[in-house]
Amino acid sequence: MSGAALAVVVVVVFLLALYLLQRYGDLRKQQRVVLLGTLLSWYLCFLIVFILPLDVSTTIYKQCVFDNLKHTSPVIRSTHTNQTEDSSLPHLPRSVPKCEEPWSYIPDGILPVFWRVVYWTSQFLTWMLLPFMQSYARAGAFSRMGKMKTALIENAIYYGTYLLIFISLLIYLAAHPKWTLTWTQLQTIGITAANTWGLFLLVLLLGYGLVEIPRSYWLSSSPDYLLAKTYFKAAKIAVEKAEAEENLVDVMEEVAGVHESIRHNHSLRKCVDTILTKCPVEYQEEIGRNVENSGGEPSVIPTKKSLINLHKKVISAVQRHGQTRVQWSILSDQAFHLEDVTKSRSSPTRQFTHSFLVTPSSWIRRFIYTSTVEWYWECVFRQGFCRFVAVLLCLLSAAVVWSECTFFSTHPVLSLFAVFIQAAEKHYNYIWIEMACFASILFMCVCVYSTVFSIRFFNYYYLVPHHQTDAYSLQFSGMLFCRLTPPLCLNFLGLIHMDSAISHQDRIQTSYTSIMGSMRLLSFISDGFYIYYPMLVLLLCLATFYKLGSRCLNLLGFHQYVSDDDLISDLVDEGRELIRRERRKRQKAEDGENRRFAWRERYGVQGASGRSRASYTELKDNQNSPVTETKRSVTFTRGDGNIDDQQTSLLQDYPSENGSPNRRSTGGRYLSLSPSMTGIFYDV
């Protein structure tokens, strides 16, 4: 099929990367440069994962051809002994006894060029362009040149560190008596340094994912456990949501003051108008009414630097407010569904009952996934299916851990992945080789990337679905993917004994390892760090299995879900009460909508809204806003408050709102046992 398989994979991977970007990012509102950089970084990393199995099967075919020709031609035998970097063998005959060309065979010369373009583009993105774009996206300047200047200043130390390391490396190479200063050696050392940094982080993330993913599937078979954990998350996100609302109110008050102080004929008025466009619509209207009604003297006129800082704060506050609202709606829907599962398990009619009206949005739910089918899936088959998947993933995790600790042994072969690939290689079953390679790499990538998608640091970086991920987090994820994927693929090639720098076998190299150069140039890296450091994954798996990280974070005040903790039980009770309150609120909204619908049906009167009974607002993947909810403002206690008051008002109701959106009501207050610093880690 020549290069047809490569072309198909390139197109499919691009669609996959575009779908993930559409799910986590906002294609309509975010900057095009940010979306392009993130899409390119994700696309290149996924491309490496999907193309590498084709490279492995092509290399095995070349090895087969070479082994047959080596016994008949002494010239080829002597050429092979001197081959170190280029794995391509030009002008190979297509019909060689005992060697069948794989269906996905890629002609010579294509893969080396392809890997060079993909690898160096991804490295340029992760070390140069994406850090610059991160600072550019967060800058509060009002012009492109101003944002570029801010980004260069913020990255001066970052790029200066690169320059210092490069100069030190040049001095070291020039002073070393055995090494000659060549471009190839510099290139190899730079690749080795980048892969070493990536392998260091890779083992940490892999050790967590190898245990947590199978365990999550096993625990998801219990609706009671999932419901308790959802209550716990609801208690935490409710606090973050209230904090985000108050922070937005504070920022809007500053914007209102600036809007009142700077008149329309002032030179900084364009900057104020730019800030106002970033504010929510309800706040823009309220700010305009307040300025029209105010007749006092204008306050002190701010400087342009203060407006830049305010612009940056507005962008961050609005984004954070939208994220917490979406997360709260998602958690509420999950809690309602799990509560419905608990109630439906005892249904004598074997019909799944939903708490709220659900309209069949597709023919699948209307004709196939009916309430009876849903009951059998949720209440009967789902538990067994999740446990089966958990056992399967557990076996894969055990195979990865065992292979990581034994892949350096070639006689005998102890790595399970190497055993499977070599067994398929003896029969030249290229389909099995590619499927085994793809499944293994995909599982390792899921363990690593899922940790990247779930980790959170002080609300500073995390990925939120439903188009709510900010530009900084999108680009940070792209940077991590570009830094983790190359060492992950090299590690996998070591597991299947296709990297001669580690296994020290005399065989043709894959095109992917050929672009890395000879890792034997730095023997203490290839023979030391690359072999012994991955063994630490066993210790990290044990620590994750016993939840040592979560228990340590709980001791430090960063609450994680540990079922045997009394404070966690209090948070679960708090979340249960919050979900119950949210249920009552939604039920009232649905009842009111039903009454309006009945009135219109009875008297033929069309309401102003014109909605039907089935138009109950639900959160969908293609929506940018959560379920419509009443605007509210929340008062938080600042400084040292009364501890008794905080404890007694743990689950007080939100105050009723009759005021403007940028005014705080003085009614109730919402407090929680979890402090504000619980945002350091959410799932990890």
C-alpha positions in Angstrom: 0.0 0.0 0.0 3.1 2.2 -0.1 2.4 5.5 1.8 -1.4 5.2 1.8 -1.4 3.9 5.4 0.8 6.9 6.4 -1.6 9.3 4.7 -4.7 7.8 6.4 -3.1 8.0 9.8 -2.0 11.6 9.3 -5.6 12.6 8.5 -7.2 10.6 11.3 -4.8 11.9 13.9 -5.5 15.5 12.8 -9.3 15.0 13.3 -8.6 13.5 16.7 -6.5 16.5 17.8 -9.1 18.9 16.4 -11.9 17.2 18.3 -10.0 17.4 21.6 -9.2 21.0 21.0 -12.9 21.7 20.3 -13.9 19.9 23.5 -11.5 21.7 25.8 -10.9 25.0 24.0 -13.2 27.6 22.6 -12.7 27.8 18.8 -14.8 31.0 18.5 -13.5 33.2 21.3 -9.8 32.2 21.9 -7.0 33.7 19.9 -6.2 32.0 16.6 -2.5 31.8 17.3 -3.1 30.1 20.7 -5.4 27.6 19.1 -3.0 26.9 16.2 0.0 26.4 18.6 -2.0 24.0 20.8 -3.5 22.1 17.9 -0.1 21.7 16.3 1.6 20.5 19.5 -1.2 18.0 20.2 -1.3 16.8 16.6 2.5 16.2 16.4 2.5 14.2 19.6 -0.4 12.0 18.6 1.2 11.6 15.2 4.3 10.2 16.8 2.3 7.6 18.8 0.3 6.5 15.7 3.2 6.3 13.2 5.7 4.6 15.5 4.0 1.1 15.1 4.3 1.4 11.3 8.0 2.3 11.8 8.5 -0.8 13.9 6.9 -3.2 11.3 8.8 -1.5 8.5 12.1 -2.0 10.4 11.4 -5.6 11.1 10.8 -6.2 7.4 14.1 -4.5 6.6 15.8 -6.6 9.1 14.3 -9.7 7.5 15.5 -8.7 4.1 18.9 -7.8 5.4 19.3 -11.1 7.2 18.6 -13.0 4.0 21.0 -10.9 1.9 23.7 -10.9 4.5 24.4 -14.7 4.0 24.8 -14.2 0.3 26.7 -10.9 0.0 29.8 -10.2 2.1 29.7 -6.5 1.0 26.3 -6.0 2.7 27.7 -7.8 5.8 30.6 -5.4 6.1 28.3 -2.4 5.4 26.0 -3.4 8.2 28.9 -3.6 10.8 29.7 0.1 10.1 26.0 1.2 10.1 25.2 3.3 13.2 22.8 6.1 12.4 20.8 5.5 9.2 18.4 2.6 9.3 17.3 2.9 5.6 18.6 0.3 3.1 18.2 1.7 -0.4 17.3 -0.4 -3.4 16.1 -3.4 -1.4 14.6 -6.1 -3.6 10.9 -6.6 -3.0 10.8 -10.3 -3.5 13.1 -12.0 -1.0 12.4 -15.6 0.2 10.8 -15.9 3.7 10.1 -12.1 3.8 6.6 -10.7 3.1 6.2 -7.0 2.7 3.8 -5.6 5.3 0.6 -4.0 4.2 1.7 -0.7 5.8 5.3 -0.7 4.3 6.6 2.8 4.0 9.2 3.3 1.3 12.8 4.1 2.2 13.7 7.7 2.8 10.2 8.9 3.8 10.2 8.1 7.6 13.6 9.7 8.4 12.5 13.0 6.8 9.1 12.7 8.4 10.5 12.1 11.9 13.0 15.0 11.6 10.3 17.4 10.7 7.9 16.2 13.4 10.5 16.0 16.1 12.2 19.3 15.6 8.9 21.1 15.1 7.6 19.8 18.4 10.9 20.7 20.1 10.7 24.3 18.7 7.1 24.5 19.9 7.8 23.3 23.5 11.0 25.1 24.2 10.6 28.4 22.2 7.2 29.3 20.8 4.7 28.0 23.3 6.4 29.6 26.3 6.3 32.9 24.4 2.7 32.4 23.5 1.8 31.7 27.1 3.1 35.0 28.2 1.5 36.7 25.2 -2.0 35.2 26.0 -1.8 36.3 29.6 -0.5 39.8 28.9 -2.8 42.7 29.7 -1.5 45.1 27.2 -3.9 46.7 24.7 -1.8 46.3 21.5 0.1 43.4 19.8 3.4 45.1 20.2 2.7 45.7 23.9 1.9 42.0 24.4 5.0 40.9 22.5 7.1 43.2 24.6 5.6 41.8 27.8 6.1 38.2 26.6 9.8 38.8 25.8 10.5 40.4 29.1 8.8 37.6 31.0 10.7 34.9 29.0 14.1 36.7 29.2 15.2 34.6 32.2 13.7 31.5 30.5 15.7 32.0 27.3 18.7 33.2 29.2 18.9 29.9 31.0 18.9 28.1 27.7 21.7 30.3 26.5 23.7 29.7 29.6 23.4 25.9 29.4 24.4 26.0 25.7 27.5 28.1 26.3 28.5 25.9 29.2 28.0 22.8 27.0 30.2 24.4 24.3 33.0 25.1 26.8 32.8 21.5 28.1 33.0 20.0 24.7 35.9 22.3 23.6 37.8 21.3 26.8 37.2 17.6 26.6 40.2 15.9 24.9 38.3 12.9 23.4 35.4 14.8 21.8 35.5 16.9 18.7 33.1 19.9 18.4 30.8 18.8 15.6 27.2 19.7 14.8 26.1 16.1 14.9 27.4 15.6 18.4 25.9 18.9 19.6 22.6 17.8 18.1 22.8 14.4 19.8 23.6 15.9 23.2 20.8 18.4 22.9 18.3 15.6 22.1 19.7 13.5 25.0 19.3 16.4 27.4 15.7 17.0 26.4 14.8 13.3 26.5 16.4 13.0 29.9 14.3 15.8 31.3 11.2 14.3 29.8 12.0 10.8 31.1 12.3 12.2 34.6 8.8 13.6 34.5 7.4 10.7 32.5 8.2 8.1 35.2 6.4 10.3 37.8 3.2 10.6 35.7 3.4 7.0 34.6 3.7 5.6 38.1 0.5 7.4 39.1 -1.5 6.5 36.0 -0.6 2.8 36.0 -2.4 2.4 39.4 -5.0 5.1 39.3 -6.6 4.2 36.0 -7.4 0.5 36.8 -8.5 1.5 40.3 -10.8 4.2 38.9 -12.6 1.7 36.7 -12.9 -0.8 39.6 -14.3 1.8 41.9 -16.6 3.2 39.2 -18.5 -0.1 39.4 -19.9 1.1 42.7 -22.5 3.9 42.3 -22.4 4.5 46.1 -18.7 5.2 46.0 -19.0 7.5 43.0 -21.9 9.4 44.6 -19.9 10.0 47.8 -16.9 11.2 45.8 -19.1 13.4 43.8 -20.5 15.0 47.0 -16.9 15.6 48.1 -16.0 17.3 44.8 -19.2 19.3 45.0 -18.3 20.7 48.4 -14.9 21.7 47.1 -16.1 23.3 43.9 -18.8 25.2 45.7 -16.2 27.0 47.7 -14.2 27.7 44.6 -17.3 28.9 42.8 -18.2 31.3 45.6 -14.6 32.6 45.7 -14.6 33.1 42.0 -17.9 35.0 42.2 -16.6 37.3 44.9 -13.4 37.9 43.1 -15.3 38.8 40.0 -17.4 41.2 42.0 -14.2 42.9 43.4 -12.8 43.2 39.9 -16.0 44.6 38.5 -16.0 47.3 41.3 -12.6 48.3 40.1 -13.7 48.5 36.5 -16.7 50.6 37.6 -14.4 53.0 39.4 -12.2 53.3 36.3 -15.1 53.7 34.0 -16.4 56.6 36.1 -13.1 58.4 36.5 -12.0 58.3 32.8 -14.4 60.3 30.6 -15.1 59.8 26.9 -12.7 62.5 25.8 -9.7 61.1 27.7 -6.7 59.5 25.8 -7.1 56.3 27.9 -10.8 55.9 27.1 -10.0 53.3 24.4 -8.3 51.1 27.0 -11.3 51.3 29.3 -13.6 50.4 26.5 -11.4 47.4 25.7 -11.7 46.3 29.4 -15.4 46.7 29.3 -15.8 44.4 26.3 -14.2 41.6 28.4 -16.7 42.0 31.2 -20.0 40.0 31.3 -23.0 41.6 29.7 -24.9 42.1 33.0 -22.0 43.9 34.6 -21.6 46.1 31.5 -25.2 47.2 31.8 -25.0 47.8 35.5 -21.8 49.8 35.2 -23.3 52.0 32.6 -26.4 52.7 34.7 -24.3 53.5 37.8 -22.2 56.0 35.8 -25.4 57.7 34.4 -26.9 58.0 37.8 -23.7 59.2 39.6 -23.2 62.9 39.8 -20.2 63.1 42.1 -16.7 64.2 41.4 -14.5 61.8 39.4 -11.9 59.9 41.3 -8.2 59.8 40.6 -7.4 58.9 37.0 -5.4 55.7 36.8 -2.2 55.2 34.8 -1.9 53.1 31.7 0.2 50.5 33.7 -2.6 50.1 36.2 -5.1 49.7 33.4 -3.0 46.9 31.9 -2.9 45.1 35.3 -6.7 45.6 35.6 -7.2 44.2 32.1 -5.2 41.1 33.0 -7.3 40.7 36.2 -10.6 41.0 34.3 -9.6 38.3 31.8 -8.5 35.9 34.6 -11.6 36.6 36.8 -14.1 36.1 34.0 -12.4 32.9 32.9 -12.3 31.5 36.4 -15.9 32.4 37.1 -17.1 30.6 33.9 -15.0 27.6 34.7 -16.3 27.1 38.2 -19.9 27.5 37.0 -19.4 24.8 34.3 -17.7 22.5 36.8 -20.6 23.0 39.3 -23.1 22.1 36.6 -21.2 19.0 35.5 -20.9 17.8 39.1 -24.6 18.5 39.8 -25.6 16.5 36.7 -23.4 13.6 37.7 -24.8 13.6 41.3 -28.4 13.7 40.0 -27.7 10.8 37.6 -26.0 8.7 40.4 -28.9 9.4 42.7 -31.3 8.3 40.0 -29.2 5.1 39.6 -29.5 4.4 43.3 -33.3 4.9 43.3 -33.8 2.9 40.1 -32.0 -0.2 41.3 -35.1 -1.1 43.4 -37.6 -0.4 40.6 -40.0 -3.3 40.2 -40.8 -2.3 36.6 -37.1 -2.3 35.5 -37.5 1.2 34.1 -34.8 3.9 34.6 -36.4 6.9 36.2 -34.9 10.4 35.7 -35.4 13.2 38.2 -35.8 15.8 35.5 -37.4 15.8 32.1 -35.1 14.2 29.5 -36.0 14.8 25.8 -34.6 12.1 23.4 -32.1 14.2 21.4 -31.2 11.4 19.0 -32.8 8.4 17.4 -30.5 6.1 19.4 -32.0 7.2 22.7 -35.5 7.2 21.2 -35.5 3.7 19.7 -32.5 1.8 21.1 -31.3 3.2 24.4 -34.7 3.2 26.0 -35.5 3.5 29.7 -35.5 -0.3 30.0 -32.1 -0.7 28.2 -30.7 2.1 30.4 -31.9 0.3 33.5 -30.2 -3.0 32.5 -27.0 -1.2 31.7 -26.8 1.1 34.7 -28.2 -1.3 37.3 -27.0 -4.8 36.0 -24.3 -4.9 33.4 -22.3 -1.8 34.1 -20.7 -3.1 37.3 -19.5 -6.3 35.7 -18.2 -4.4 32.6 -16.2 -1.9 34.7 -14.7 -4.6 36.8 -13.7 -6.6 33.7 -12.0 -3.5 32.2 -10.3 -2.8 35.5 -8.8 -6.4 35.6 -7.7 -6.0 32.0 -6.0 -2.7 32.7 -4.5 -4.1 35.9 -2.8 -6.8 33.9 -1.5 -4.3 31.4 -0.1 -2.2 34.2 1.6 -5.2 35.7 3.2 -6.0 32.4 4.4 -2.4 32.0 5.9 -2.4 35.5 7.6 -5.7 35.0 9.0 -4.7 31.6 10.3 -1.4 33.0 12.3 -3.3 35.6 13.6 -6.0 33.3 13.9 -4.5 29.8 17.7 -4.3 30.0 18.0 -8.1 30.1 18.4 -9.5 26.6 19.6 -13.0 27.5 17.2 -14.2 28.6 14.5 -11.9 27.4 12.4 -10.9 30.4 10.4 -7.9 29.1 6.9 -9.1 28.2 6.6 -6.6 25.4 9.8 -7.8 23.8 8.6 -11.4 24.1 5.4 -10.7 22.3 7.0 -8.6 19.5 9.8 -11.2 19.0 7.3 -14.0 18.8 5.3 -12.2 16.2 8.5 -11.3 14.3 9.4 -15.0 13.9 6.2 -15.5 12.0 6.3 -12.1 10.3 2.8 -11.3 11.5 3.0 -7.6 10.9 -0.7 -7.0 11.7 -0.1 -8.4 15.2 3.1 -6.5 15.6 1.4 -3.2 14.8 -1.6 -3.9 16.9 0.5 -4.9 19.9 2.8 -1.9 19.5 -0.2 0.5 19.1 -2.1 -0.9 22.1 1.0 -0.8 24.3 1.9 2.7 23.4 -1.7 3.9 23.6 -2.1 2.5 27.1 1.2 4.1 28.3 0.1 7.4 26.7 -3.3 7.2 28.4 -1.7 6.7 31.8 0.6 9.7 31.2 -1.8 12.1 29.4 -4.8 11.4 31.7 -2.6 12.5 34.6 -1.8 15.7 32.6 -5.5 16.3 31.9 -6.5 15.9 35.6 -3.7 17.5 37.5 -4.2 21.0 39.0 -1.7 23.4 40.6 -3.2 26.2 42.7 -5.9 26.8 40.0 -3.0 28.0 37.9 -3.1 25.3 35.3 -5.8 22.7 34.6 -7.9 21.5 31.7 -11.7 22.0 31.8 -14.0 20.4 29.3 -17.0 22.1 27.6 -14.8 24.8 26.0 -13.7 26.3 29.4 -9.9 25.8 29.3 -8.0 29.1 29.3 -5.3 29.8 26.7 -2.4 29.4 29.3 -3.5 25.9 30.3 -4.0 24.8 26.7 -0.5 25.8 25.7 1.0 24.3 28.9 -0.6 21.0 28.1 0.9 21.2 24.6 4.3 21.9 26.1 4.0 18.8 28.3 2.9 16.6 25.5 5.9 17.7 23.3 8.3 17.0 26.1 6.8 13.7 27.2 6.1 12.0 23.9 9.6 11.5 22.5 11.0 9.9 25.7 7.9 7.8 26.1 8.4 6.4 22.6 12.1 5.8 23.2 11.3 4.1 26.4 8.8 1.8 24.6 11.4 1.0 21.9 13.7 0.0 24.8 11.0 -2.2 26.2 10.7 -4.2 22.9 14.5 -4.2 22.4 14.4 -2.1 19.3 16.8 0.5 20.7 20.4 -0.8 20.3 21.8 2.0 22.5 20.1 0.2 25.5 19.8 -3.4 24.4 23.3 -3.4 22.6 21.9 -5.7 19.9 23.4 -5.8 16.4 20.3 -5.0 14.3 18.9 -2.3 12.1 17.6 0.8 13.9 14.1 2.2 13.5 13.9 5.5 11.6 12.8 7.1 14.8 15.9 6.2 16.7 18.1 7.2 13.8 17.2 10.9 14.2 18.2 10.7 17.9 21.8 10.0 17.0 24.0 7.6 18.8 23.1 7.7 22.5 26.3 5.9 23.2 28.1 9.2 22.9 27.0 9.8 26.5 27.5 6.3 28.0 26.5 7.4 31.5 23.1 8.4 30.2 22.5 5.4 27.9 24.0 2.7 30.2 22.9 4.3 33.5 20.0 6.7 33.7 17.9 5.3 30.8 18.2 1.8 32.3 17.9 2.2 36.1 15.8 5.3 36.5 12.6 3.7 35.0 12.7 1.1 37.8 11.5 3.8 40.1 8.1 3.4 38.6 7.6 0.4 40.9 8.1 2.6 44.0 5.7 5.2 42.6 3.1 2.6 41.9 3.3 1.3 45.5 3.0 4.9 46.8 0.0 5.5 44.6 -1.7 2.2 45.6 -1.5 3.1 49.3 -2.5 6.8 48.5 0.6 8.2 50.3 0.4 11.3 48.2 -3.2 12.0 49.1 -2.6 11.3 52.8 0.3 13.7 52.9 -1.7 16.4 51.1 -4.5 15.9 53.7 -2.0 16.4 56.5 -0.9 19.6 54.9 -4.5 20.9 54.5 -5.0 20.1 50.8 -8.1 17.8 51.1 -8.1 14.7 48.9 -10.8 12.0 48.9 -9.7 9.4 51.4 -12.7 7.4 52.7 -11.4 6.8 56.2 -10.9 10.5 57.1 -13.4 12.2 59.4 -13.0 15.6 57.8 -13.7 14.1 54.4 -16.9 12.7 55.8 -17.9 16.2 56.8 -17.2 17.4 53.3 -19.3 14.6 51.9 -22.2 15.6 54.1 -21.8 19.2 53.1 -21.8 18.2 49.4 -24.9 16.1 49.8 -26.8 19.1 51.3 -25.6 21.4 48.5 -26.7 18.9 45.8 -30.1 18.5 47.6 -30.4 22.3 47.5 -29.5 22.4 43.8 -32.1 19.7 43.1 -34.8 21.8 44.8 -33.8 24.8 42.8 -33.9 23.0 39.5 -37.2 21.3 40.4 -38.8 24.7 41.1 -37.5 26.0 37.7 -38.9 23.0 35.9 -42.2 23.2 37.7 -42.5 26.8 36.8 -41.8 26.0 33.2 -44.4 23.3 33.2 -47.0 25.6 34.6 -46.2 28.3 31.9 -46.4 25.6 29.2 -49.8 24.4 30.6 -51.1 27.9 30.6 -50.1 28.5 27.0 -51.6 25.2 25.9 -54.8 25.9 27.7 -55.4 29.5 26.7 -53.3 29.6 23.5 -51.2 32.4 24.9 -47.5 32.5 23.7 -45.2 33.6 26.4 -42.4 36.0 25.9 -39.9 33.3 26.1 -41.6 31.1 23.6 -40.1 27.9 25.0 -41.8 24.5 25.1 -41.9 22.1 27.9 -39.1 20.1 26.5 -36.7 23.1 26.5 -35.4 22.7 29.9 -31.9 24.0 29.8 -29.3 21.3 30.1 -25.5 21.4 29.8 -24.3 19.9 26.6 -20.9 19.5 25.1 -21.4 22.1 22.5 -22.5 24.8 24.9 -20.3 27.5 26.3 -22.4 28.3 29.4 -23.8 26.1 32.1 -27.4 25.7 33.2 -29.1 29.0 33.6 -29.1 30.0 37.2 -30.2 33.0 39.2 -27.5 35.7 39.6 -26.3 35.9 43.1 -23.6 37.6 45.1 -21.8 36.1 48.0 -20.2 37.6 51.0 -17.1 35.9 52.3 -15.5 36.4 55.7 -12.1 38.1 55.5 -9.4 38.0 58.0 -9.9 36.4 61.4 -13.6 35.7 61.9 -15.5 34.1 64.6 -14.8 30.3 64.6 -18.1 29.5 66.1 -20.0 31.5 63.5 -18.1 29.8 60.7 -18.9 26.3 62.1 -22.6 27.0 62.6 -23.0 28.7 59.2 -21.3 25.8 57.4 -24.4 24.9 55.3 -26.3 28.2 55.4 -28.4 29.0 52.3 -27.1 31.5 49.7 -28.7 34.9 50.2 -31.5 35.9 48.0 -30.4 38.5 45.4 -32.4 41.5 44.6 -29.6 43.9 44.1 -27.3 44.6 41.2 -24.7 42.1 40.0 -21.7 44.1 41.3 -23.2 44.7 44.7 -22.8 42.2 47.6 -25.9 41.3 49.6 -25.5 41.4 53.3 -27.7 38.3 54.0 -26.3 34.9 54.5 -22.8 33.6 53.8 -21.4 30.3 52.5 -18.6 28.8 54.4 -16.9 25.4 54.2 -14.6 23.2 56.1 -12.2 23.2 53.2 -9.9 26.3 53.1 -9.0 28.2 50.0 -5.7 26.5 49.5 -7.4 23.2 48.6 -7.1 24.2 45.0 -3.5 22.9 44.7 -4.6 19.5 43.6 -8.0 18.4 42.4 -7.6 14.8 41.4 -3.9 14.3 41.7 
